[in-house]
Every structure is written in structure tokens, then in C-alpha cells.
Amino acid sequence: MRIRKMTEADLSYVSAIEYDIFSVPWKEEDFRKAIENPNNDYLIAEIDSRIVGYCGYWGIPPEGYIYNVAVHKEYRRQQIAYNMLTFLMDRATERGITELTLEVRMSNAPAKSLYEGLGFKEVGIRKDFYSKPTEDGVIMLYEAIQ
């Protein structure tokens, strides 16, 4: 597996994964704007030159917010999300970002377990954060050891 910075050439593949997974997907233009913003860092994971996952965050030291984490359905349970996020978190720390937050659906036990394994802790609930279907979001926080 190779992890690298997302480029404009990746956007159609990333969007295809996004539309396949999420009920309210980001559009290709949303990702284009995200990768053009210097406060963002977006990565993709490739296996045999195929994009199989992506993740990204917005951040201004010392705080960051993870917007996207996704792995193609055919490639789940292979530590791809774990490896991408570890790489992303290291890059964030190098930029001086010592706190990362994210939301995850209350019912998404596999994702919550992944984030907890990376050192995130549940710190709150956002009522009705998600739509299609409506569901609360669990707020999770990672604090880098300094």
C-alpha cells in the first residue's frame, strides 16, 4: 500500500468511492476546494495503483478537524484506514496540530473502535448531526503527546 497526497487527478476516483459509501456525499468540487486550501491535508491510499481510500483534515495549529475518512467497500478490514490515519496524524503533528476532532455516527461501532485504537476519546454528542438517516454524531478528540 502506498499513501500519498491527494491531487486533482484523483478526484473522480475519490468521488466515486464517496458516492458509493455515504448517504450525503461530497461532490468532486468539494474535494477540489479542499485540496486547494493550504490549511487542509488530504491523502489517498493506493494498492496496485488503484485508489482504495482517502482521508483529510482542516487545521490551523494547534487544532485540526478530520472531515473525511473512507475506504472502498472491497478493501475494508485490511488496516487501510488505520494506516492512512496514522500517516495523517503524524503529518498534522509535524504542522503543530496537537488536537484533532471528528464526528462519527453513533451506530458506527467499527469506526468508533478504529478511532479509539488510534487514541481518540469520546468527548460529546452532536444531536441529529447526520441525515439520511438522522442520527447523533459522537464527537471524538485526539490529543498528541508532546
C-alpha positions in Angstrom: 0.0 0.0 0.0 1.2 3.5 -0.8 -0.2 6.6 0.9 0.3 10.0 -0.8 -1.1 13.5 -1.0 -4.4 13.7 -3.0 -4.1 15.5 -6.3 -6.7 16.8 -8.8 -6.1 13.8 -10.9 -7.5 11.6 -8.1 -10.8 13.5 -7.7 -13.0 11.4 -9.9 -11.9 8.2 -8.2 -12.3 9.7 -4.7 -15.8 11.0 -5.7 -16.8 7.5 -6.9 -15.9 6.0 -3.5 -17.6 8.9 -1.7 -20.9 8.4 -3.7 -20.8 4.6 -3.1 -20.4 4.9 0.7 -22.1 8.0 2.0 -25.8 9.0 2.0 -24.9 12.7 1.7 -21.6 12.6 -0.3 -19.3 15.4 -1.0 -19.2 16.4 -4.7 -16.0 16.4 -6.7 -15.9 20.2 -6.5 -15.9 19.9 -2.7 -12.8 17.8 -2.8 -11.2 20.2 -5.3 -11.7 23.1 -3.0 -10.5 21.1 0.0 -7.1 20.1 -1.7 -6.6 23.7 -2.9 -6.9 25.1 0.7 -3.4 25.3 2.3 -4.9 24.7 5.7 -6.1 21.2 4.6 -4.2 18.0 4.1 -5.8 15.2 2.1 -4.3 11.8 1.4 -5.2 8.8 -0.6 -4.2 5.1 -0.2 -3.4 3.1 -3.3 -3.0 -0.6 -3.8 -1.6 -1.7 -7.2 -2.1 1.8 -8.5 -5.9 1.7 -7.5 -7.2 4.3 -5.1 -8.8 2.4 -2.3 -9.2 5.0 0.4 -8.8 8.6 1.4 -8.8 10.9 4.4 -8.3 14.5 5.1 -8.4 17.3 7.7 -8.5 21.1 8.0 -6.2 22.6 10.6 -4.6 25.7 12.0 -2.2 24.9 14.8 -2.8 23.7 17.4 -6.3 22.4 16.3 -7.5 20.3 13.4 -10.7 18.7 12.3 -10.9 15.4 10.3 -13.6 15.8 7.7 -13.3 12.6 5.6 -12.2 9.0 6.2 -13.3 6.4 3.6 -12.2 3.0 2.4 -13.6 1.3 -0.7 -16.0 -1.5 0.4 -13.9 -4.2 -1.3 -10.8 -3.2 0.7 -12.1 -2.9 4.2 -10.7 -4.8 7.2 -7.1 -4.6 5.8 -5.8 -1.8 8.1 -6.1 0.8 5.3 -8.0 3.4 7.4 -5.7 2.8 10.4 -2.5 3.3 8.2 -3.9 6.4 6.4 -5.0 8.0 9.7 -1.7 7.2 11.4 0.1 8.9 8.5 -2.3 11.8 8.6 -1.9 12.3 12.3 1.9 12.3 12.0 1.7 14.9 9.3 -0.7 17.0 11.4 1.7 16.8 14.4 4.6 17.9 12.2 2.5 21.0 11.3 2.0 21.8 15.0 -1.5 20.4 15.3 -1.8 18.8 18.7 -5.6 18.2 18.8 -7.7 16.5 16.2 -11.5 16.2 16.4 -14.0 14.3 14.3 -17.6 13.1 14.4 -18.8 9.5 13.8 -22.3 8.1 13.6 -23.4 6.8 17.0 -24.2 3.4 15.3 -20.8 3.0 13.5 -19.1 0.7 16.0 -16.3 -0.3 13.7 -15.2 3.3 13.1 -15.5 4.2 16.7 -13.3 1.2 17.6 -10.8 2.3 14.9 -10.6 5.8 16.3 -10.3 4.6 19.9 -7.4 2.3 18.8 -5.7 5.4 17.4 -6.1 7.2 20.8 -9.3 9.2 20.2 -11.6 9.6 23.1 -15.4 10.3 23.1 -16.0 13.8 24.4 -19.5 14.7 23.4 -22.6 14.2 21.2 -23.9 16.3 18.4 -27.7 15.8 18.3 -29.0 14.9 14.9 -25.6 15.6 13.3 -26.2 13.2 10.4 -29.1 12.9 7.9 -30.3 10.1 5.7 -30.9 8.6 8.2 -31.0 11.2 11.1 -28.6 10.1 13.8 -26.5 11.7 16.5 -22.8 12.1 16.0 -20.2 11.2 18.6 -17.5 13.8 18.9 -14.1 12.3 19.3 -10.8 14.0 20.3 -7.2 13.0 19.8 -4.5 14.9 21.8 -0.9 14.4 20.6 1.6 13.6 23.3 4.1 16.4 23.4 
